[in-house]
Amino acid sequence: MFELNGNGVVGMRCSDNHRWVGYVHVAEVDKVAARGVDLGATVVVAATDTPGIARTSLLADPEGAVVGLWSPRGCEGTAVETGPGSLWWVELATGDMAVARSFYASLFDWDLVHTMKFQNGPNGYTLFKVGDRSTSGAFQFEPDWGLTPMWQVYFEVGDYNAAVARACEMGGEEGFSRDVPQVARIGVIVDPDKAIFLIADPIKGV
């Protein structure tokens, strides 16, 4: 477990694939996994117990984006949601927004809100919500963006340029970056083993 001031932020486990995976809190992993298969997903990792942590499974959605299912067995999930070092956001890059919206709304009973305010392409942005709270988001990439369907995680930083410099000093690389209007400066970081994540320097006072 990675902790910040004694509070759990994210975890790490051994895997054949070096990547970041976002997990969704569910009541019963096995039932949700079966429901996902009925909706067109495939099981990547069958349901398993990690003692004292959670029962988990990995699914690949109809486009191949991998998402985790998490039923707590001692760890509810991240305990740090704001401030530098926190898990700031989780987001789906999809090649077909209509397919993604239908699948995830059905799988997790998420509500859908569409917006154009983030200026990330002609298809806008979908917020996945539970009640009034946004849980994650999705955008549809264009064919020439060089992306494949995937879930990606963001970590908050206090100084974007300093965070990039530090990552590069430790063997990482900076990828695409941009300013999201009224939200944050965001950018891709590729770690020394080629796992991709993003960092976000939120606009202060927003």
Beta strands, then each sheet from edge to edge (+ up, - down):
strand 1: 2-4
strand 2: 7-10
strand 3: 23-25
strand 4: 42-50
strand 5: 54-60
strand 6: 66-72
strand 7: 87-94
strand 8: 111-115
strand 9: 125-130
strand 10: 133-140
strand 11: 150-156
strand 12: 173-180
strand 13: 184-190
strand 14: 196-202
sheet 1: 1+ 2-
sheet 2: 3+ 6+ 5- 4+
sheet 3: 8+ 9- 10+ 7+ 11- 14- 13+ 12-
end
